[in-house]
């Protein structure tokens, strides 16, 4: 049986405990504050191994997810943060939520920093300095279009290289009595993915657009590529490519919809085929292929490089010990152990780690070196209005709004959120 490190779940008074400064001869304890769901069994086992090798103990302080950020912010503001704290990466959060330039240690010189995926590292970087270590499955959760290979072969279809190609193959499927796409609009969030996930294409068409948007020097409504993407998304819906029941279809039924063979495609995580096989063992994961979202003629891979990330508190009495722990976790054999031990993960964003992706999925990633960051991460004040964008897109599908109206609405909410945050670019 695996040995686990015992940790405390804090239902939290704001006052939590900090490790007491030690003399060189005394045992060092690193306090590690994290949200529930971010610490897996494999890391706990490695922490025990780390203690056996170094004598440095890791004291996990796990806070319920709905309380975590308020607890962390209180501790940071009071100057009583733990030695290590978790947070979501993303340049905006690093600045607004954690003020890492004040509260976290610069990790730019760490050996592991050179091995981390550059897009991932960028979301833990402020003003050229790396402040966080992201150990999360970034690639397996990438949203791509999965398609039924047998259906494509039956009708002589190939992966589209443009929106025109995509539209043509959808029409051919529809004419043959096959629903082209399963899109569960009723959940309110999934259909939003088609728009901000296409961020790399917007950036390609208008280099520096994300930076301009964050500086309040550009708008969504004035961007021609974004307008094209929404016009095409509306055409996909209006043409019946999402089926007759898209407004009532549910995300929970996604694997069933694709397993039946009555639907050809779905926008889903890269590892969606494995989910289908888990739910329907007779449908093998390798019976699906993948391609990128083709709106606005996109051929770039959309990556969301943000995720749960570890930071070292700048006020810690044990900065060197915490750095030592980060170095330990990122040793190649330990990264591989973290991945192999976690059934929910398929990859980690470090070179030298063998993924658990299917060979075809790894080949898909390898053949798409041109990639970029999705706009809900690259652009401020987009992610917080996700469900509102979903309502606008539904209104667009039903004719209550036009594509340009949706963009104007996004701009207005961004301005409201920025002013509430006292963003100087909007003052």
N, C-alpha and C positions, 0 to 999 in steps of 0.2 A: 504494500500500500504506500502511496506517495506520502511523504512527510510534508506538512504544510506549516508555514510560519503563521503563528497565531497573531491576529491583528484585532484592533478595537474598532468597532463601528460607533462613531460618535453621533448621537442624536442632538448634540452640540449645545453647550453653552459657548458663548463667544470666547470665553477665556481659555481654551485648550492648553495642553502642556507643550513646553519646548524642552529640547534636550539641554541639560545643564552643562556649561562649559567644563571640559575635562583637562586634567594634566596629561602629559605625554604617556605616563604609565597607566592611566586609567582607561577603561573600556569606553569607546566612543559609540554613542547612539545617534543615528540620524533619524529625525522625525520626518515623515513623508505624508503630507496631506493630499488626499485624492478623492475624486467623486466615485460613488459606487458605480461599478461597471467598467472602470478603467484599469483595474488591477486584476490580472488573471493568475491562475494557479502556477503557471510556469515561472512568472516573475517572482512569486513568493518562494519557490524552490531555489531559484538562482540567488535570491537574497540570503537564504540559509547557507548556501555554498559560499557566498561572498563572506559571510561572517566567519565561517570555518577557516577561510584562507587569510582573512585580515583582522579578525576580531572586531570588526565594525558591524554593529547591529542596526537593522532597519526596523523602525517602529512605524508600522502603517496606521494611519488615522483616516479611516474611510467615512465619508460624510454622505448621507442620502442625496441623490442627484438634485432634488428640488430645493435643497438648502445650500448646496455646495458653494455657489458663486457668492452668495451673500456672506457666508462664513469666511471664505477666502478674502473677500474685499475688506471685511472688518479687520482681519488679522494683518493684512498688508498696511492698511491705514493706521493701525495702532503700533506698527513696528514690531509686532510679536508673531511674525510668520514662522512656519516650520523651516527646517533646513532645506527640504525639497517640497515643491508644491506642483500640482498638476493644473493644467489649463488647456483650453482649446487654442491651437495655433491659428494664425491669421493676423496679418499686420495690424488691422484695426483693433482687434481684441488685445493684442500685445500692448498697444499704446493706451487704449481707453480703459480696458478692464484691469490690466495688471501693471501698467506703467513700468515695463521691464527695464527701461534705461535707469530707473531708480531702484527697482526692487529685485532685479535678477542679475546673475553673474554672466559676463561675457564669455562664451564658450568657443569663440571663433578659432582658437588655436588647438582645440582638441583634435586628436588623431582621427577620431571617427567622423568629424565634420567633413572631411574630404571624401568620405565614402557614402554620405547621405545624398539621396536624389536632390539635385539642385532646386527643382520646383518645390519640394517639401521644405528644404532648408530656407528657402526664400520666405516662407510663411512664418518662420521663427526668427526672422532677421529684421532689425530696425536700424536704419542709418548705417548699414554695412556691417553690423555686429550681430553674430548669431547668439541667441539667448536660450534656445530650447532644444530638447532631444525628442523627436517624434518617433515612437514605436507603435505603429498602427498599420493596418492593411489598407494602403492607399489604392493600389492597382485593382485588387479584386472588387472593390466597390465602385469602380469606374462605370459610368452609365453609357452603354452602347446599345445598338440595335442587334438583338439576337434573332436569327432567322432559321427556319426549318430547312435543312439542306435537301431533304427528300422532295419537299414541295418545290423548291427552286429548281432542282434538277428535272423534275417532272414537266415543268413549264418552260424550261430552257432559259432560266433567269440567272443573272450574274450580279455580284455586288455592285451597287451604283457608285458612280464617280462624280455625279452631279445631281442637282435636284430634278432636272429633266429625266434622268435615268430612273430616279426613285419614283417619280410620278408615273412613268411609263410602266414600270414593273408592277406598281400597285394597281393600275388600271387593268393590266393583263390578268392579275390574280382575281380581281373583282369580277371581270367578265367570265372567268372560269368558275365562279361560284365559291371562291375562297376568300374569307375575310382577310384583307392584307395585314391590319395592325390591331392589336388589342391595347386599348387605351382606357384605363380605369379612372374616368373623370370624377366619379362620385366621391372619391376620397378627398378631393379638394386640393391635393398637393402634387400628385404624380404628373399630371399634364403640364405643370409649370416647368418641369425639367427640360422640355424641348427648347425653351428660350434661354435661360442663363447658362445652361450647360454648353451652349454654342459660343461662349465667350471667346475662345481662341480664334474663331473665325472673325468676330467683330474686331478683335485686336489686330489680326492680320490685315484686314481691309483698311483699318484706320490705326496705324501704329501709334502707341502711346495713349490710346483712347481711355483706358482704365485710369491712368494717372490724371488725365484731363477731367474725367468725371469726378474723381476724388478731390480734385482741386476746385470743383464747381466752375470749370471752364468749358464744359461740354454738357449736353443733355442726351437722354435716350431719344427724345422725340425728334431731334435733328439728325439722327444717324440713319442713313439710307440702308445700310446692311441689316440693321435691326428691324427696320420696317419691312424689308423684303422677307426676312425670316418669319415674321408674324403673318404677313400676307400669304406666304406659302403654307404655314401651319393651318391657317383658316381654310385654305384650299384643300388640304389633306382631309380636314373634317367635312367640309361641304361636299366633297366628292364621294363621301361614304367609305373612305379607306379605313376609318376607325370602327366601322360597323354601325349597325342601326341602334345599338344599345349603349353607346359609349358614355352617355350622360349618367347611366345607371350602373355600368360595369364597375366591379369592385377590385381593388388591389389584391385582396385575399384570394381571388379566383384566378390569379395570373398563371400559376403553374397548370391548373386544370385546363385553362383555355388553350395553352400551347400544347399540352400533352394529347389533346383530342385529335390534333392534326387538322382542325377546321380553321385555324388561324395561322398565318405564316410568320408574323413578326411581332416583337414587343421591344419597347425601350426599357432596358433592365440592367442590373449590375452585370459585370463581366462574368461572374460566377453563377448567374441565373440558371444555366443548363444543369449545374450540379444540384440546384434546388429542385428542378423538375424531376431529375432522376431519383432524388430522395423521396419525393412525394409519389412518383409513379415509376417504380423500378424497371418496368418494361421499356421505358423511354430513356435511352442512354444519352448521357450528357454530350458525347461527341457527335450526336446527330444534329447539333446546332452550330451555326457559324456566327460571325459578328462583323459589323461594319459601323463606321462612325455616323453621327447624326448629319444627314446631307442637306439640311436647310441652308439656303444662301450658298449653295455649292461647296459646303464645308468638306474638307478631307483631313482636317487636323484632329488629333486625339485630345479629347477634353479630360483634363485631370483635375480632381479636387484634392490638392495636396495638404489640406488642413485636417487636423485631427487631434485627439488627446496628446498632450505634450508635457514633458517634465522640465521644470526650471529649478535652479538653485538660488535660494534666497540670498540677496547681497548682504544681509545682516547676519547670516549664519556664522556661528563660531567654528563651523566644521566644513568650510568651503572645499578644502583640499580632499577631505574624506568623501564628500559628495561627488567631486569630480572623479575620484577613484572608482566610485560605484558606477558612474556613467560609463567610464572606460571599460569596466568589467562587463556591463550589460551588452556593450557593442563589440565585444570580441566575437569573431566570426562563428565560433562554435556555440556561443551563448545566444546569438541572434537566431541561429538555425534551430536551437532548442526551443526558443520562445515561439517560433513559427510552427514547428512540428508538433508542439504540445498543445496548441490552441486550435481546436476544430473549427472555430469561427473564422480563422485567418487563412488566406491563401498565399500571401506574400508580405514582405517587409521592404521599405524603401531604402535598401542598402545594397551596394554591389557585393557580390560574393555569397549572397544568400540564395539557395535553391528554392524556388517557389513551388507551391502545390497546385499551380494552375495546370489545366490540361495542356498538352503540347501545342494544340491548335490555338489556345488562348495566349500562351506565351509567344507563339509565332505572330499572333495578331499584334501584341505589344511591340515585338521586335521590328515589325514591318511598319510601325507608325512612330518613328523617332521624332517627327514633327508634331509637337504637342504644346499645349498651353493651359493656363489656369482658368477654371470656370468663373463666371462673373459674380456668382453669389459669394465667392471668396475674394476675387480680385477687386471688386467694386464695393465701396462702403454703402451701407443702408439698403442693400438689395435683399439679403437673406432674412432680415427681420420682417419684411413685408411679403414673405413667400405665399401665405394663404390668401392675402389680399390680391396678389397677382393671379392666383388661381381663380378667384371670383371674377376678375376682369377677363381672363381668357375664356371662361365659361360664357360670360356675357358676349364675348366676341364670337364664339361658336354659334350662339343662338341669335345673333344679329342685333343685340342691344348695344353693342359697342363696335367700333371699327378698330383695326390694328393701330392706327395713329392715336386713337383715344387711349388705348392701353398704355402706350409709351408716355403720353402726357400724364396719365394717372400715376405711373411709376415715378416720374420726375417729381410730382407734387409730394408724394409720400416720402421720397428721399429728402426733399427740402425740409419737410416737417420733422423728420427724424434727426436730421443734421442740426437743425436749430434747437431741438430739445436737448441734444448732446452738447450744445454750445460749441459746435465745430467752427473754428475761426474762418474757414473758407466760406461759410454761409452767413457770417456776421455782417 
